Amino acid sequence: MVRWSKSWKASIRPRKQRNYRTHAPLHIRQKLVSVHLSKDLRTKHGKRSIAARKGDKVKILRGQFKGKSGNITKVELKNSKIAVEGMENIRKDGTKTPYLFEPSNLMLTELMLEDKKRKKSLEKKAAGKK
């Protein structure tokens, strides 16, 4: 039995979709944590979504922290979840743990472009759209 196949396209069966995500290698999982861009970033970079990275600023669209924004502190590829600065769960014993968000419930408002490779790829994409 093959656990993960590069040539797999799609299935309507949730079981197969979960299996694909669970056994995907890291370079595919990075794409699974893509977050939508805000309207001004969409027009500027010519892209609809981009993979989230530590340091990017996001706005929360769903859940108990709806409307708040903060910087990404952690991207968990294992669970496909994102932790945002200042958004924490307070447990019954008083300890605080980071609240983990689904990438689909976030929107990027500012990109951290210190990474030369990321900056170059965005500029290349925007130049191709014009």
N, CA, C and O atoms as a GROMACS GRO file, in nm:
protein
  520
    1MET      N    1   0.084  -0.119   0.000
    1MET     CA    2   0.000   0.000   0.000
    1MET      C    3   0.088   0.125   0.000
    1MET      O    4   0.183   0.135   0.077
    2VAL      N    5   0.054   0.219  -0.087
    2VAL     CA    6   0.128   0.344  -0.096
    2VAL      C    7   0.067   0.444   0.001
    2VAL      O    8  -0.053   0.471  -0.003
    3ARG      N    9   0.150   0.500   0.089
    3ARG     CA   10   0.100   0.595   0.189
    3ARG      C   11   0.074   0.733   0.131
    3ARG      O   12  -0.022   0.800   0.168
    4TRP      N   13   0.162   0.776   0.038
    4TRP     CA   14   0.148   0.908  -0.022
    4TRP      C   15   0.197   0.901  -0.165
    4TRP      O   16   0.304   0.845  -0.191
    5SER      N   17   0.122   0.955  -0.258
    5SER     CA   18   0.159   0.950  -0.399
    5SER      C   19   0.166   1.091  -0.457
    5SER      O   20   0.075   1.172  -0.438
    6LYS      N   21   0.275   1.119  -0.526
    6LYS     CA   22   0.295   1.249  -0.589
    6LYS      C   23   0.194   1.271  -0.702
    6LYS      O   24   0.155   1.385  -0.729
    7SER      N   25   0.154   1.164  -0.766
    7SER     CA   26   0.065   1.174  -0.881
    7SER      C   27  -0.084   1.179  -0.844
    7SER      O   28  -0.168   1.193  -0.932
    8TRP      N   29  -0.116   1.166  -0.714
    8TRP     CA   30  -0.256   1.169  -0.671
    8TRP      C   31  -0.316   1.305  -0.702
    8TRP      O   32  -0.256   1.408  -0.669
    9LYS      N   33  -0.432   1.308  -0.763
    9LYS     CA   34  -0.492   1.436  -0.800
    9LYS      C   35  -0.601   1.478  -0.702
    9LYS      O   36  -0.586   1.579  -0.633
   10ALA      N   37  -0.710   1.403  -0.696
   10ALA     CA   38  -0.819   1.442  -0.607
   10ALA      C   39  -0.916   1.327  -0.586
   10ALA      O   40  -0.920   1.231  -0.664
   11SER      N   41  -0.991   1.338  -0.481
   11SER     CA   42  -1.095   1.241  -0.452
   11SER      C   43  -1.205   1.311  -0.374
   11SER      O   44  -1.178   1.408  -0.302
   12ILE      N   45  -1.328   1.264  -0.387
   12ILE     CA   46  -1.436   1.322  -0.308
   12ILE      C   47  -1.446   1.256  -0.172
   12ILE      O   48  -1.521   1.301  -0.085
   13ARG      N   49  -1.369   1.150  -0.153
   13ARG     CA   50  -1.370   1.080  -0.024
   13ARG      C   51  -1.285   1.153   0.079
   13ARG      O   52  -1.164   1.168   0.060
   14PRO      N   53  -1.346   1.199   0.190
   14PRO     CA   54  -1.271   1.269   0.293
   14PRO      C   55  -1.157   1.184   0.350
   14PRO      O   56  -1.052   1.237   0.387
   15ARG      N   57  -1.178   1.054   0.356
   15ARG     CA   58  -1.075   0.964   0.409
   15ARG      C   59  -0.947   0.975   0.327
   15ARG      O   60  -0.837   0.981   0.383
   16LYS      N   61  -0.960   0.978   0.194
   16LYS     CA   62  -0.843   0.988   0.107
   16LYS      C   63  -0.780   1.127   0.115
   16LYS      O   64  -0.658   1.140   0.108
   17GLN      N   65  -0.862   1.230   0.130
   17GLN     CA   66  -0.810   1.365   0.144
   17GLN      C   67  -0.729   1.379   0.273
   17GLN      O   68  -0.621   1.438   0.273
   18ARG      N   69  -0.782   1.324   0.382
   18ARG     CA   70  -0.709   1.328   0.510
   18ARG      C   71  -0.580   1.249   0.501
   18ARG      O   72  -0.477   1.293   0.553
   19ASN      N   73  -0.584   1.134   0.436
   19ASN     CA   74  -0.465   1.051   0.421
   19ASN      C   75  -0.357   1.125   0.342
   19ASN      O   76  -0.239   1.119   0.378
   20TYR      N   77  -0.397   1.195   0.237
   20TYR     CA   78  -0.303   1.273   0.155
   20TYR      C   79  -0.234   1.379   0.241
   20TYR      O   80  -0.112   1.393   0.237
   21ARG      N   81  -0.312   1.454   0.319
   21ARG     CA   82  -0.257   1.560   0.404
   21ARG      C   83  -0.169   1.504   0.515
   21ARG      O   84  -0.064   1.561   0.546
   22THR      N   85  -0.211   1.393   0.575
   22THR     CA   86  -0.139   1.335   0.688
   22THR      C   87  -0.001   1.284   0.647
   22THR      O   88   0.095   1.301   0.722
   23HIS      N   89   0.009   1.224   0.531
   23HIS     CA   90   0.135   1.163   0.489
   23HIS      C   91   0.214   1.248   0.390
   23HIS      O   92   0.314   1.201   0.335
   24ALA      N   93   0.172   1.371   0.366
   24ALA     CA   94   0.242   1.458   0.271
   24ALA      C   95   0.378   1.498   0.325
   24ALA      O   96   0.393   1.518   0.446
   25PRO      N   97   0.479   1.509   0.238
   25PRO     CA   98   0.611   1.556   0.282
   25PRO      C   99   0.609   1.706   0.313
   25PRO      O  100   0.514   1.775   0.277
   26LEU      N  101   0.713   1.756   0.379
   26LEU     CA  102   0.716   1.893   0.427
   26LEU      C  103   0.700   1.997   0.318
   26LEU      O  104   0.636   2.100   0.340
   27HIS      N  105   0.758   1.974   0.199
   27HIS     CA  106   0.748   2.076   0.094
   27HIS      C  107   0.604   2.090   0.043
   27HIS      O  108   0.567   2.195  -0.009
   28ILE      N  109   0.523   1.987   0.056
   28ILE     CA  110   0.382   1.995   0.020
   28ILE      C  111   0.302   2.055   0.136
   28ILE      O  112   0.210   2.133   0.115
   29ARG      N  113   0.338   2.019   0.259
   29ARG     CA  114   0.269   2.073   0.377
   29ARG      C  115   0.286   2.223   0.388
   29ARG      O  116   0.197   2.291   0.439
   30GLN      N  117   0.399   2.275   0.342
   30GLN     CA  118   0.421   2.421   0.344
   30GLN      C  119   0.315   2.490   0.260
   30GLN      O  120   0.269   2.599   0.294
   31LYS      N  121   0.276   2.428   0.150
   31LYS     CA  122   0.172   2.486   0.063
   31LYS      C  123   0.034   2.474   0.127
   31LYS      O  124  -0.055   2.553   0.095
   32LEU      N  125   0.016   2.376   0.216
   32LEU     CA  126  -0.114   2.357   0.281
   32LEU      C  127  -0.141   2.462   0.390
   32LEU      O  128  -0.254   2.473   0.437
   33VAL      N  129  -0.040   2.540   0.429
   33VAL     CA  130  -0.060   2.647   0.526
   33VAL      C  131  -0.064   2.783   0.456
   33VAL      O  132  -0.021   2.883   0.513
   34SER      N  133  -0.113   2.785   0.333
   34SER     CA  134  -0.128   2.911   0.259
   34SER      C  135  -0.242   2.992   0.316
   34SER      O  136  -0.346   2.938   0.356
   35VAL      N  137  -0.223   3.124   0.320
   35VAL     CA  138  -0.320   3.216   0.377
   35VAL      C  139  -0.356   3.320   0.271
   35VAL      O  140  -0.270   3.363   0.195
   36HIS      N  141  -0.483   3.359   0.265
   36HIS     CA  142  -0.528   3.459   0.170
   36HIS      C  143  -0.461   3.593   0.198
   36HIS      O  144  -0.431   3.626   0.313
   37LEU      N  145  -0.437   3.669   0.091
   37LEU     CA  146  -0.380   3.802   0.102
   37LEU      C  147  -0.493   3.906   0.110
   37LEU      O  148  -0.602   3.883   0.059
   38SER      N  149  -0.464   4.021   0.173
   38SER     CA  150  -0.561   4.131   0.176
   38SER      C  151  -0.571   4.190   0.035
   38SER      O  152  -0.486   4.163  -0.050
   39LYS      N  153  -0.674   4.269   0.010
   39LYS     CA  154  -0.698   4.321  -0.126
   39LYS      C  155  -0.582   4.404  -0.179
   39LYS      O  156  -0.546   4.391  -0.296
   40ASP      N  157  -0.523   4.489  -0.095
   40ASP     CA  158  -0.411   4.571  -0.143
   40ASP      C  159  -0.288   4.487  -0.174
   40ASP      O  160  -0.216   4.516  -0.270
   41LEU      N  161  -0.262   4.382  -0.094
   41LEU     CA  162  -0.149   4.292  -0.123
   41LEU      C  163  -0.176   4.209  -0.249
   41LEU      O  164  -0.083   4.179  -0.324
   42ARG      N  165  -0.303   4.173  -0.271
   42ARG     CA  166  -0.339   4.098  -0.392
   42ARG      C  167  -0.307   4.176  -0.518
   42ARG      O  168  -0.248   4.123  -0.612
   43THR      N  169  -0.345   4.303  -0.518
   43THR     CA  170  -0.319   4.386  -0.636
   43THR      C  171  -0.169   4.415  -0.651
   43THR      O  172  -0.118   4.420  -0.763
   44LYS      N  173  -0.101   4.433  -0.541
   44LYS     CA  174   0.042   4.464  -0.544
   44LYS      C  175   0.126   4.347  -0.596
   44LYS      O  176   0.216   4.365  -0.678
   45HIS      N  177   0.095   4.225  -0.547
   45HIS     CA  178   0.177   4.108  -0.580
   45HIS      C  179   0.118   4.019  -0.687
   45HIS      O  180   0.186   3.929  -0.737
   46GLY      N  181  -0.008   4.039  -0.724
   46GLY     CA  182  -0.070   3.959  -0.829
   46GLY      C  183  -0.094   3.814  -0.790
   46GLY      O  184  -0.095   3.726  -0.875
   47LYS      N  185  -0.113   3.790  -0.661
   47LYS     CA  186  -0.139   3.655  -0.609
   47LYS      C  187  -0.259   3.660  -0.517
   47LYS      O  188  -0.289   3.764  -0.458
   48ARG      N  189  -0.328   3.547  -0.504
   48ARG     CA  190  -0.444   3.538  -0.417
   48ARG      C  191  -0.405   3.495  -0.276
   48ARG      O  192  -0.459   3.546  -0.178
   49SER      N  193  -0.312   3.400  -0.267
   49SER     CA  194  -0.268   3.351  -0.137
   49SER      C  195  -0.119   3.318  -0.143
   49SER      O  196  -0.060   3.303  -0.250
   50ILE      N  197  -0.062   3.306  -0.025
   50ILE     CA  198   0.081   3.276  -0.014
   50ILE      C  199   0.104   3.197   0.115
   50ILE      O  200   0.028   3.211   0.211
   51ALA      N  201   0.207   3.115   0.116
   51ALA     CA  202   0.239   3.036   0.235
   51ALA      C  203   0.277   3.127   0.351
   51ALA      O  204   0.357   3.219   0.335
   52ALA      N  205   0.221   3.100   0.467
   52ALA     CA  206   0.245   3.181   0.586
   52ALA      C  207   0.385   3.154   0.640
   52ALA      O  208   0.435   3.042   0.633
   53ARG      N  209   0.446   3.257   0.694
   53ARG     CA  210   0.577   3.245   0.757
   53ARG      C  211   0.578   3.321   0.888
   53ARG      O  212   0.500   3.413   0.909
   54LYS      N  213   0.668   3.281   0.974
   54LYS     CA  214   0.687   3.347   1.102
   54LYS      C  215   0.724   3.494   1.077
   54LYS      O  216   0.813   3.523   0.998
   55GLY      N  217   0.655   3.585   1.146
   55GLY     CA  218   0.683   3.728   1.130
   55GLY      C  219   0.582   3.802   1.044
   55GLY      O  220   0.575   3.924   1.052
   56ASP      N  221   0.504   3.732   0.963
   56ASP     CA  222   0.400   3.795   0.882
   56ASP      C  223   0.289   3.847   0.975
   56ASP      O  224   0.263   3.788   1.081
   57LYS      N  225   0.224   3.956   0.935
   57LYS     CA  226   0.114   4.009   1.014
   57LYS      C  227  -0.017   3.960   0.954
   57LYS      O  228  -0.038   3.970   0.833
   58VAL      N  229  -0.105   3.907   1.040
   58VAL     CA  230  -0.232   3.852   0.994
   58VAL      C  231  -0.349   3.913   1.070
   58VAL      O  232  -0.335   3.961   1.182
   59LYS      N  233  -0.466   3.909   1.004
   59LYS     CA  234  -0.592   3.948   1.067
   59LYS      C  235  -0.675   3.822   1.081
   59LYS      O  236  -0.679   3.740   0.989
   60ILE      N  237  -0.741   3.807   1.195
   60ILE     CA  238  -0.820   3.687   1.221
   60ILE      C  239  -0.964   3.711   1.174
   60ILE      O  240  -1.026   3.811   1.210
   61LEU      N  241  -1.014   3.619   1.092
   61LEU     CA  242  -1.145   3.635   1.030
   61LEU      C  243  -1.256   3.556   1.100
   61LEU      O  244  -1.373   3.592   1.086
   62ARG      N  245  -1.224   3.451   1.174
   62ARG     CA  246  -1.324   3.365   1.235
   62ARG      C  247  -1.285   3.333   1.379
   62ARG      O  248  -1.167   3.339   1.416
   63GLY      N  249  -1.384   3.298   1.459
   63GLY     CA  250  -1.358   3.248   1.594
   63GLY      C  251  -1.366   3.355   1.701
   63GLY      O  252  -1.411   3.467   1.676
   64GLN      N  253  -1.320   3.320   1.820
   64GLN     CA  254  -1.333   3.408   1.936
   64GLN      C  255  -1.243   3.531   1.927
   64GLN      O  256  -1.266   3.628   1.997
   65PHE      N  257  -1.140   3.528   1.841
   65PHE     CA  258  -1.049   3.642   1.827
   65PHE      C  259  -1.075   3.720   1.699
   65PHE      O  260  -0.989   3.796   1.654
   66LYS      N  261  -1.194   3.704   1.641
   66LYS     CA  262  -1.230   3.768   1.514
   66LYS      C  263  -1.207   3.919   1.518
   66LYS      O  264  -1.245   3.987   1.614
   67GLY      N  265  -1.143   3.971   1.413
   67GLY     CA  266  -1.116   4.114   1.402
   67GLY      C  267  -0.982   4.158   1.458
   67GLY      O  268  -0.935   4.267   1.426
   68LYS      N  269  -0.919   4.074   1.539
   68LYS     CA  270  -0.790   4.109   1.597
   68LYS      C  271  -0.678   4.075   1.498
   68LYS      O  272  -0.696   3.994   1.408
   69SER      N  273  -0.564   4.138   1.517
   69SER     CA  274  -0.450   4.109   1.430
   69SER      C  275  -0.323   4.099   1.513
   69SER      O  276  -0.314   4.152   1.624
   70GLY      N  277  -0.225   4.032   1.456
   70GLY     CA  278  -0.097   4.014   1.523
   70GLY      C  279   0.001   3.943   1.432
   70GLY      O  280  -0.033   3.901   1.321
   71ASN      N  281   0.122   3.930   1.479
   71ASN     CA  282   0.227   3.864   1.401
   71ASN      C  283   0.223   3.713   1.425
   71ASN      O  284   0.187   3.666   1.533
   72ILE      N  285   0.260   3.639   1.322
   72ILE     CA  286   0.267   3.493   1.334
   72ILE      C  287   0.390   3.459   1.417
   72ILE      O  288   0.500   3.503   1.387
   73THR      N  289   0.369   3.378   1.523
   73THR     CA  290   0.481   3.338   1.607
   73THR      C  291   0.529   3.197   1.575
   73THR      O  292   0.646   3.164   1.597
   74LYS      N  293   0.438   3.114   1.522
   74LYS     CA  294   0.475   2.975   1.496
   74LYS      C  295   0.387   2.918   1.385
   74LYS      O  296   0.266   2.942   1.383
   75VAL      N  297   0.447   2.843   1.294
   75VAL     CA  298   0.373   2.772   1.190
   75VAL      C  299   0.399   2.624   1.211
   75VAL      O  300   0.512   2.578   1.195
   76GLU      N  301   0.294   2.550   1.246
   76GLU     CA  302   0.307   2.406   1.270
   76GLU      C  303   0.268   2.330   1.143
   76GLU      O  304   0.150   2.320   1.110
   77LEU      N  305   0.368   2.278   1.073
   77LEU     CA  306   0.341   2.204   0.951
   77LEU      C  307   0.281   2.068   0.981
   77LEU      O  308   0.204   2.015   0.901
   78LYS      N  309   0.314   2.012   1.095
   78LYS     CA  310   0.262   1.880   1.133
   78LYS      C  311   0.110   1.881   1.142
   78LYS      O  312   0.044   1.788   1.094
   79ASN      N  313   0.054   1.986   1.204
   79ASN     CA  314  -0.091   1.996   1.223
   79ASN      C  315  -0.158   2.092   1.126
   79ASN      O  316  -0.280   2.104   1.127
   80SER      N  317  -0.080   2.159   1.041
   80SER     CA  318  -0.131   2.264   0.951
   80SER      C  319  -0.204   2.373   1.031
   80SER      O  320  -0.316   2.410   0.998
   81LYS      N  321  -0.138   2.423   1.135
   81LYS     CA  322  -0.196   2.526   1.221
   81LYS      C  323  -0.097   2.641   1.236
   81LYS      O  324   0.023   2.625   1.216
   82ILE      N  325  -0.151   2.759   1.273
   82ILE     CA  326  -0.070   2.879   1.286
   82ILE      C  327  -0.100   2.945   1.420
   82ILE      O  328  -0.216   2.962   1.457
   83ALA      N  329   0.006   2.984   1.494
   83ALA     CA  330  -0.008   3.055   1.621
   83ALA      C  331   0.018   3.203   1.596
   83ALA      O  332   0.112   3.240   1.525
   84VAL      N  333  -0.066   3.289   1.658
   84VAL     CA  334  -0.055   3.433   1.640
   84VAL      C  335  -0.022   3.497   1.775
   84VAL      O  336  -0.075   3.457   1.879
   85GLU      N  337   0.064   3.596   1.772
   85GLU     CA  338   0.109   3.667   1.890
   85GLU      C  339  -0.008   3.731   1.966
   85GLU      O  340  -0.090   3.801   1.906
   86GLY      N  341  -0.015   3.706   2.096
   86GLY     CA  342  -0.119   3.765   2.179
   86GLY      C  343  -0.248   3.687   2.187
   86GLY      O  344  -0.334   3.719   2.270
   87MET      N  345  -0.266   3.585   2.105
   87MET     CA  346  -0.388   3.505   2.107
   87MET      C  347  -0.359   3.377   2.184
   87MET      O  348  -0.290   3.288   2.134
   88GLU      N  349  -0.411   3.368   2.308
   88GLU     CA  350  -0.378   3.256   2.394
   88GLU      C  351  -0.502   3.196   2.459
   88GLU      O  352  -0.600   3.266   2.485
   89ASN      N  353  -0.496   3.067   2.485
   89ASN     CA  354  -0.597   2.998   2.565
   89ASN      C  355  -0.553   3.005   2.711
   89ASN      O  356  -0.436   2.984   2.742
   90ILE      N  357  -0.646   3.035   2.798
   90ILE     CA  358  -0.614   3.034   2.942
   90ILE      C  359  -0.678   2.909   3.000
   90ILE      O  360  -0.801   2.894   2.998
   91ARG      N  361  -0.597   2.819   3.051
   91ARG     CA  362  -0.646   2.694   3.106
   91ARG      C  363  -0.698   2.714   3.247
   91ARG      O  364  -0.678   2.818   3.308
   92LYS      N  365  -0.765   2.612   3.298
   92LYS     CA  366  -0.825   2.622   3.432
   92LYS      C  367  -0.721   2.644   3.542
   92LYS      O  368  -0.749   2.709   3.643
   93ASP      N  369  -0.601   2.590   3.522
   93ASP     CA  370  -0.497   2.609   3.624
   93ASP      C  371  -0.426   2.743   3.609
   93ASP      O  372  -0.335   2.773   3.687
   94GLY      N  373  -0.466   2.825   3.510
   94GLY     CA  374  -0.408   2.958   3.493
   94GLY      C  375  -0.297   2.968   3.391
   94GLY      O  376  -0.253   3.078   3.358
   95THR      N  377  -0.249   2.855   3.342
   95THR     CA  378  -0.141   2.859   3.243
   95THR      C  379  -0.196   2.902   3.107
   95THR      O  380  -0.313   2.880   3.075
   96LYS      N  381  -0.111   2.965   3.030
   96LYS     CA  382  -0.151   3.012   2.898
   96LYS      C  383  -0.083   2.929   2.790
   96LYS      O  384   0.036   2.898   2.799
   97THR      N  385  -0.160   2.894   2.688
   97THR     CA  386  -0.105   2.821   2.573
   97THR      C  387  -0.144   2.896   2.447
   97THR      O  388  -0.252   2.955   2.441
   98PRO      N  389  -0.059   2.894   2.345
   98PRO     CA  390  -0.094   2.964   2.221
   98PRO      C  391  -0.216   2.902   2.155
   98PRO      O  392  -0.230   2.780   2.149
   99TYR      N  393  -0.304   2.987   2.105
   99TYR     CA  394  -0.423   2.941   2.034
   99TYR      C  395  -0.384   2.915   1.889
   99TYR      O  396  -0.328   3.003   1.824
  100LEU      N  397  -0.412   2.797   1.839
  100LEU     CA  398  -0.372   2.760   1.704
  100LEU      C  399  -0.488   2.779   1.606
  100LEU      O  400  -0.599   2.732   1.631
  101PHE      N  401  -0.461   2.848   1.496
  101PHE     CA  402  -0.563   2.881   1.396
  101PHE      C  403  -0.546   2.798   1.270
  101PHE      O  404  -0.435   2.759   1.233
  102GLU      N  405  -0.660   2.771   1.205
  102GLU     CA  406  -0.658   2.713   1.071
  102GLU      C  407  -0.614   2.824   0.976
  102GLU      O  408  -0.655   2.939   0.994
  103PRO      N  409  -0.532   2.794   0.875
  103PRO     CA  410  -0.488   2.898   0.780
  103PRO      C  411  -0.604   2.965   0.707
  103PRO      O  412  -0.594   3.082   0.670
  104SER      N  413  -0.715   2.892   0.686
  104SER     CA  414  -0.829   2.949   0.614
  104SER      C  415  -0.901   3.056   0.694
  104SER      O  416  -0.980   3.132   0.638
  105ASN      N  417  -0.876   3.064   0.824
  105ASN     CA  418  -0.942   3.163   0.910
  105ASN      C  419  -0.859   3.289   0.930
  105ASN      O  420  -0.892   3.373   1.014
  106LEU      N  421  -0.751   3.302   0.853
  106LEU     CA  422  -0.662   3.417   0.865
  106LEU      C  423  -0.650   3.490   0.731
  106LEU      O  424  -0.679   3.434   0.626
  107MET      N  425  -0.605   3.617   0.737
  107MET     CA  426  -0.578   3.694   0.617
  107MET      C  427  -0.448   3.773   0.638
  107MET      O  428  -0.435   3.844   0.738
  108LEU      N  429  -0.355   3.760   0.547
  108LEU     CA  430  -0.228   3.832   0.558
  108LEU      C  431  -0.248   3.979   0.527
  108LEU      O  432  -0.306   4.014   0.425
  109THR      N  433  -0.200   4.066   0.616
  109THR     CA  434  -0.210   4.210   0.594
  109THR      C  435  -0.073   4.272   0.566
  109THR      O  436  -0.064   4.373   0.496
  110GLU      N  437   0.032   4.212   0.619
  110GLU     CA  438   0.169   4.258   0.592
  110GLU      C  439   0.259   4.137   0.576
  110GLU      O  440   0.248   4.040   0.650
  111LEU      N  441   0.349   4.144   0.478
  111LEU     CA  442   0.442   4.034   0.454
  111LEU      C  443   0.579   4.071   0.507
  111LEU      O  444   0.622   4.186   0.497
  112MET      N  445   0.648   3.974   0.562
  112MET     CA  446   0.787   3.993   0.601
  112MET      C  447   0.872   3.957   0.480
  112MET      O  448   0.880   3.840   0.442
  113LEU      N  449   0.936   4.057   0.420
  113LEU     CA  450   1.011   4.035   0.297
  113LEU      C  451   1.162   4.040   0.318
  113LEU      O  452   1.236   4.074   0.226
  114GLU      N  453   1.208   4.005   0.439
  114GLU     CA  454   1.352   4.001   0.466
  114GLU      C  455   1.419   3.885   0.394
  114GLU      O  456   1.538   3.891   0.363
  115ASP      N  457   1.342   3.780   0.366
  115ASP     CA  458   1.395   3.665   0.294
  115ASP      C  459   1.408   3.702   0.146
  115ASP      O  460   1.308   3.731   0.080
  116LYS      N  461   1.530   3.699   0.094
  116LYS     CA  462   1.556   3.741  -0.045
  116LYS      C  463   1.483   3.653  -0.146
  116LYS      O  464   1.433   3.702  -0.247
  117LYS      N  465   1.478   3.524  -0.117
  117LYS     CA  466   1.414   3.430  -0.210
  117LYS      C  467   1.264   3.457  -0.220
  117LYS      O  468   1.207   3.453  -0.329
  118ARG      N  469   1.201   3.483  -0.107
  118ARG     CA  470   1.057   3.511  -0.106
  118ARG      C  471   1.028   3.643  -0.177
  118ARG      O  472   0.933   3.653  -0.255
  119LYS      N  473   1.108   3.743  -0.149
  119LYS     CA  474   1.090   3.875  -0.210
  119LYS      C  475   1.105   3.867  -0.362
  119LYS      O  476   1.028   3.927  -0.436
  120LYS      N  477   1.205   3.793  -0.405
  120LYS     CA  478   1.234   3.780  -0.548
  120LYS      C  479   1.119   3.708  -0.620
  120LYS      O  480   1.081   3.747  -0.730
  121SER      N  481   1.065   3.602  -0.559
  121SER     CA  482   0.957   3.527  -0.623
  121SER      C  483   0.830   3.611  -0.634
  121SER      O  484   0.758   3.600  -0.732
  122LEU      N  485   0.802   3.695  -0.533
  122LEU     CA  486   0.685   3.782  -0.537
  122LEU      C  487   0.700   3.891  -0.643
  122LEU      O  488   0.605   3.924  -0.714
  123GLU      N  489   0.821   3.947  -0.654
  123GLU     CA  490   0.846   4.049  -0.754
  123GLU      C  491   0.835   3.993  -0.895
  123GLU      O  492   0.783   4.058  -0.986
  124LYS      N  493   0.883   3.872  -0.912
  124LYS     CA  494   0.878   3.804  -1.042
  124LYS      C  495   0.733   3.780  -1.082
  124LYS      O  496   0.696   3.800  -1.198
  125LYS      N  497   0.650   3.735  -0.986
  125LYS     CA  498   0.508   3.707  -1.013
  125LYS      C  499   0.435   3.835  -1.047
  125LYS      O  500   0.353   3.837  -1.139
  126ALA      N  501   0.463   3.944  -0.973
  126ALA     CA  502   0.396   4.072  -0.996
  126ALA      C  503   0.436   4.132  -1.132
  126ALA      O  504   0.353   4.192  -1.201
  127ALA      N  505   0.562   4.115  -1.171
  127ALA     CA  506   0.610   4.166  -1.301
  127ALA      C  507   0.543   4.089  -1.416
  127ALA      O  508   0.515   4.147  -1.520
  128GLY      N  509   0.519   3.960  -1.397
  128GLY     CA  510   0.455   3.878  -1.501
  128GLY      C  511   0.308   3.914  -1.520
  128GLY      O  512   0.255   3.898  -1.630
  129LYS      N  513   0.241   3.964  -1.414
  129LYS     CA  514   0.100   4.001  -1.422
  129LYS      C  515   0.078   4.132  -1.493
  129LYS      O  516  -0.029   4.155  -1.550
  130LYS      N  517   0.179   4.221  -1.491
  130LYS     CA  518   0.163   4.356  -1.549
  130LYS      C  519   0.183   4.357  -1.697
  130LYS      O  520   0.173   4.463  -1.759
   0.00000   0.00000   0.00000
